[in-house]
Amino acid sequence: MRTTPLKTPVPTTRVLKSPLAATTVLKSPLAATTVLRSTLAATTVLTLLAPVTPALASPARTALTTGSVFTSATVTQAADGSYTVGWQAPDAGNVTVTAVTDASGGGTARAVGSGGPSGSLTATGLPSAARWYFRLVPANGAPLVVADRSLRLPHARNLRDVGGYRTADGHWVRMGVFYRSNKLSDLDQNDLATLAADKVRLVVDLRNIQERLQDPDKLPSGASYKVADLIDITKGLPSGPDLTLALLLALPKLLSSSKDAEQNLGYRLMVNAPSARSAYHDLLTALASQPDSALFHCTAGKDRTGWGAAVLLTILGVDRTTVYNDYLASNTYYGSDSVRANWLDAAFAEVDRTFGSFDNYVRQGLGLSDATITALKSRLLAS
């Protein structure tokens, strides 16, 4: 049985007509464009240091209870509107599965079924809802709420949940809290209604002024808007003999290239440039202080957004393999060969090269306080 379209009051679309009000405008766009064009021609001949995967030094963790009994849990929505829920929980005993409409595990509820410590169930015939979550309740241990990662919005195909991953110490990143996406300028009323129903109350835009003017965001009803521009040169200039102002201004072009040398340079800039570090500081502090759901995005939702998600998940204690899998999922949601593992290698290698460890990058490079890190973990980690 196919689900019917969402029948909720359609919120008023709010188009941001003046991103200029939310950011500092470059004083000479013409000069910046000239430098950008000449820079792009030169980047193809740059020789970069071969990136190496650094050893991860985890930031200090918030004290939490023992980990979840669930070692894996997934939800996949099929084209016919059905959902397949699978889990592994060796010490759970019997597991009861309920479909719910709220990320907290509440809202409208429909019984799906039950199974043993390892199981898979298919839920069919669910009525229309903005999003279905599935509450897994074990006989032994704490419940877990999971959902299909993608919101399946036709006008933002790379919009997906940041949560649903297990950390190295056995906790889970909550779903329905933070989302990552490509640009929001093409959203229609149904897309906006879905985001409003999922309580997205903050949108953080990582794009530059030209991108924001060309494709202004459409926001769900009740959402506020924040700019965290990676190439705002008022925040400072990049360091290093091959990390120049001209290359910083060329960052969007570098990140749209299919050439490894240009992409690797762009990813190094996302780590090294003061404006980029300031942008990710602003992103993560905004997320930490947001009581409702939030969304962050760039144009394609794969590079600037991909590094932001990688940093967030690493702070939370998600293992490096899972972080890479989340990053590489843009190849599934956005398009094949959208991202490559060696591009993310370049960013982590720059962290190690410039800051010595990931923990130093978070605390010194991004300037995140213990309070911010604690707030992110408290907000996102479930037992």
PAVEXDO-797493 format. One line per 8 residues: number of its first residue (from 0); for each residue x, y, z of C-alpha. Coordinates in nm, 2 decimals. Example, Ala and Ser with C-alpha at 12.3 -4.5 7.8 and 13.67 -1.06 7.14 Angstrom:
BEGIN
0	1.23/-0.45/0.78  1.37/-0.11/0.71
This chain:
BEGIN
0	0.00/0.00/0.00  0.14/0.34/-0.10  0.14/0.62/0.14  -0.06/0.93/0.05  0.10/1.28/0.03  0.14/1.46/0.36  -0.18/1.65/0.44  -0.08/1.92/0.68
8	-0.13/2.29/0.66  0.12/2.43/0.42  0.35/2.68/0.58  0.43/3.01/0.41  0.75/3.00/0.21  1.00/3.25/0.34  1.26/3.35/0.08  1.56/3.53/0.22
16	1.57/3.83/-0.01  1.87/3.99/0.14  2.16/3.76/0.25  2.37/4.08/0.25  2.21/4.17/0.58  2.35/3.85/0.73  2.71/3.87/0.62  3.00/4.10/0.54
24	3.02/4.18/0.17  3.35/4.16/-0.01  3.47/4.51/-0.09  3.58/4.42/-0.45  3.39/4.13/-0.61  3.53/4.22/-0.95  3.89/4.19/-0.82  3.81/3.87/-0.64
32	3.66/3.72/-0.96  3.97/3.81/-1.16  4.20/3.65/-0.90  3.97/3.35/-0.88  4.00/3.29/-1.26  4.37/3.31/-1.27  4.40/3.10/-0.96  4.20/2.81/-1.11
40	4.43/2.79/-1.40  4.73/2.76/-1.17  4.58/2.50/-0.93  4.61/2.21/-1.17  4.98/2.22/-1.15  5.01/2.24/-0.77  5.19/1.95/-0.61  5.05/1.87/-0.26
48	5.20/1.67/0.01  5.06/1.32/0.00  4.79/1.31/0.28  4.83/1.05/0.55  4.56/0.93/0.78  4.64/1.07/1.13  4.59/0.89/1.45  4.27/1.01/1.61
56	4.30/1.18/1.95  3.94/1.19/2.08  3.82/1.50/2.27  3.73/1.46/2.63  3.40/1.28/2.66  3.09/1.35/2.86  3.03/1.10/3.13  2.74/0.87/3.01
64	2.59/0.55/3.12  2.69/0.22/2.97  2.64/0.17/2.60  2.34/0.05/2.41  2.25/-0.32/2.38  2.20/-0.25/2.00  2.52/-0.30/1.80  2.34/-0.21/1.47
72	2.00/-0.08/1.36  1.88/0.04/1.03  1.57/0.15/0.85  1.52/0.15/0.48  1.22/0.30/0.31  1.11/0.13/-0.02  0.96/0.29/-0.32  0.62/0.15/-0.23
80	0.62/0.33/0.11  0.70/0.02/0.32  0.99/0.02/0.57  1.23/-0.25/0.65  1.37/-0.24/1.01  1.67/-0.45/1.10  1.88/-0.48/1.42  2.15/-0.67/1.60
88	2.14/-0.68/1.98  2.29/-0.99/2.12  2.20/-0.92/2.49  1.86/-0.76/2.43  1.63/-1.06/2.46  1.30/-0.99/2.27  1.28/-0.67/2.08  0.94/-0.49/2.02
96	0.92/-0.25/1.73  0.67/0.04/1.71  0.63/0.30/1.43  0.61/0.65/1.57  0.59/1.00/1.42  0.82/1.18/1.66  1.19/1.15/1.70  1.15/1.13/2.08
104	0.96/0.80/2.03  0.62/0.96/2.09  0.34/1.09/1.87  0.12/0.87/1.66  0.21/0.50/1.72  0.15/0.19/1.52  0.27/-0.16/1.63  0.50/-0.33/1.38
112	0.60/-0.65/1.55  0.87/-0.81/1.75  1.17/-1.04/1.72  1.47/-1.18/1.89  1.82/-1.04/1.95  1.88/-1.03/1.57  1.58/-0.95/1.35  1.42/-0.78/1.06
120	1.06/-0.66/1.01  0.88/-0.49/0.73  0.62/-0.22/0.81  0.35/-0.17/0.55  0.03/0.03/0.53  0.14/0.32/0.75  -0.06/0.64/0.71  0.10/0.95/0.57
128	0.33/1.14/0.80  0.61/1.39/0.77  0.85/1.12/0.88  0.82/0.77/1.04  1.06/0.67/1.31  1.08/0.32/1.47  1.11/0.26/1.84  1.30/-0.05/1.92
136	1.23/-0.17/2.28  1.45/-0.45/2.41  1.36/-0.67/2.70  1.70/-0.58/2.85  1.84/-0.24/2.80  1.73/0.11/2.68  1.50/0.17/2.37  1.65/0.30/2.05
144	1.47/0.52/1.79  1.59/0.50/1.43  1.46/0.61/1.09  1.54/0.60/0.72  1.84/0.84/0.69  1.71/1.03/0.39  1.40/1.26/0.42  1.35/1.18/0.05
152	1.28/1.54/-0.05  1.27/1.56/-0.43  1.41/1.91/-0.44  1.70/1.85/-0.19  1.82/1.50/-0.26  2.12/1.52/-0.03  1.92/1.62/0.27  1.96/1.36/0.53
160	1.99/1.29/0.90  2.32/1.33/1.08  2.22/1.08/1.34  2.16/0.70/1.35  2.53/0.60/1.40  2.68/0.40/1.68  2.98/0.55/1.86  3.30/0.36/1.94
168	3.19/0.33/2.31  2.85/0.19/2.23  2.62/0.50/2.24  2.40/0.62/1.95  2.38/0.95/1.78  2.01/1.06/1.81  1.81/1.09/1.49  1.58/1.38/1.41
176	1.81/1.64/1.57  2.05/1.77/1.31  2.03/1.74/0.93  2.28/1.80/0.65  2.18/1.91/0.30  2.25/2.07/-0.03  2.10/2.41/-0.11  1.74/2.49/0.00
184	1.65/2.73/-0.28  1.45/2.47/-0.48  1.23/2.35/-0.20  0.86/2.34/-0.26  0.57/2.37/-0.02  0.56/2.00/0.06  0.93/1.99/0.13  0.90/2.29/0.36
192	0.60/2.13/0.54  0.81/1.82/0.60  1.09/2.02/0.76  0.85/2.23/0.97  0.68/1.91/1.09  1.02/1.77/1.18  1.08/2.08/1.39  1.37/2.23/1.20
200	1.40/2.57/1.37  1.75/2.67/1.26  1.92/2.67/0.92  2.30/2.74/0.90  2.42/2.84/0.55  2.79/2.77/0.48  2.78/2.93/0.13  2.95/3.25/0.02
208	2.77/3.57/-0.07  2.75/3.51/-0.44  2.59/3.17/-0.38  2.35/3.31/-0.13  2.24/3.59/-0.37  2.20/3.36/-0.66  2.00/3.09/-0.48  1.85/3.23/-0.16
216	1.73/2.98/0.09  1.37/2.90/0.14  1.30/2.83/0.51  1.04/2.62/0.68  0.79/2.81/0.89  0.94/2.92/1.23  1.30/2.86/1.13  1.58/3.12/1.19
224	1.87/3.17/0.96  2.24/3.19/1.03  2.53/3.25/0.79  2.87/3.07/0.85  3.06/3.17/0.53  3.39/2.98/0.49  3.54/3.25/0.28  3.46/3.56/0.48
232	3.81/3.72/0.46  3.73/3.96/0.75  3.80/3.66/0.97  4.16/3.63/0.86  4.37/3.49/0.58  4.50/3.13/0.53  4.86/3.04/0.62  5.11/2.83/0.43
240	5.30/2.90/0.11  5.03/2.74/-0.11  4.73/2.85/0.09  4.68/3.21/-0.03  4.39/3.46/-0.04  4.34/3.39/-0.41  4.29/3.02/-0.34  4.05/3.09/-0.06
248	3.84/3.30/-0.28  3.84/3.02/-0.53  3.73/2.76/-0.28  3.38/2.70/-0.43  3.54/2.64/-0.77  3.80/2.41/-0.62  3.53/2.21/-0.45  3.33/2.17/-0.77
256	3.64/2.03/-0.96  3.68/1.66/-1.04  4.06/1.69/-1.01  4.21/1.54/-0.70  4.48/1.81/-0.67  4.22/2.09/-0.66  3.99/1.91/-0.43  4.27/1.82/-0.19
264	4.38/2.18/-0.18  4.02/2.29/-0.11  3.99/2.05/0.17  4.31/2.17/0.33  4.17/2.52/0.31  3.86/2.41/0.49  4.08/2.31/0.78  4.35/2.58/0.77
272	4.19/2.90/0.67  4.09/3.13/0.96  3.76/3.21/0.79  3.68/2.84/0.76  3.77/2.77/1.12  3.55/3.06/1.23  3.26/2.93/1.02  3.28/2.58/1.17
280	3.31/2.73/1.51  3.00/2.93/1.45  2.82/2.62/1.31  2.90/2.39/1.60  2.83/2.65/1.87  2.49/2.73/1.70  2.40/2.36/1.69  2.51/2.31/2.06
288	2.28/2.59/2.17  1.98/2.49/1.96  1.70/2.33/2.16  1.51/2.22/1.85  1.62/2.05/1.53  1.86/2.22/1.30  1.99/2.19/0.94  2.33/2.30/0.79
296	2.41/2.31/0.42  2.62/2.44/0.14  2.54/2.42/-0.24  2.58/2.04/-0.30  2.59/1.93/0.06  2.90/1.72/0.01  3.22/1.92/0.07  3.18/2.21/0.31
304	2.88/2.03/0.47  3.06/1.69/0.45  3.36/1.82/0.65  3.12/1.98/0.90  2.94/1.65/0.95  3.27/1.46/0.97  3.39/1.70/1.25  3.07/1.67/1.44
312	3.05/1.29/1.42  3.42/1.27/1.53  3.36/1.49/1.83  3.08/1.26/1.93  3.30/0.96/1.92  3.19/0.79/1.59  3.47/0.58/1.45  3.66/0.69/1.15
320	3.52/0.42/0.91  3.16/0.53/0.99  3.26/0.89/0.94  3.39/0.81/0.60  3.08/0.61/0.51  2.86/0.90/0.60  3.08/1.13/0.39  3.08/0.89/0.09
328	2.70/0.86/0.10  2.68/1.17/-0.11  2.77/0.94/-0.40  2.44/0.76/-0.34  2.22/1.06/-0.25  2.36/1.33/-0.47  2.54/1.16/-0.76  2.81/0.91/-0.84
336	3.17/1.03/-0.79  3.05/1.34/-0.60  3.31/1.28/-0.33  3.62/1.06/-0.29  3.78/0.92/0.02  4.12/1.08/-0.06  3.96/1.43/-0.04  3.86/1.36/0.32
344	4.20/1.21/0.38  4.35/1.55/0.28  4.14/1.73/0.54  4.23/1.49/0.83  4.59/1.50/0.72  4.58/1.88/0.73  4.44/1.86/1.09  4.73/1.64/1.19
352	4.99/1.85/1.00  4.87/2.19/1.13  4.74/2.11/1.48  4.90/1.78/1.58  4.58/1.61/1.67  4.21/1.62/1.61  4.15/1.73/1.97  4.39/2.03/1.92
360	4.20/2.12/1.60  3.87/2.12/1.79  3.99/2.31/2.09  4.26/2.54/1.94  4.17/2.56/1.57  3.80/2.59/1.61  3.81/2.73/1.96  3.53/2.51/2.10
368	3.50/2.52/2.47  3.44/2.23/2.70  3.09/2.36/2.76  3.01/2.35/2.38  3.15/2.00/2.34  2.96/1.88/2.65  2.64/2.04/2.51  2.68/1.87/2.17
376	2.72/1.53/2.34  2.44/1.58/2.58  2.21/1.69/2.29  2.30/1.41/2.05  2.42/1.10/2.24  2.18/0.84/2.36  2.25/0.53/2.57
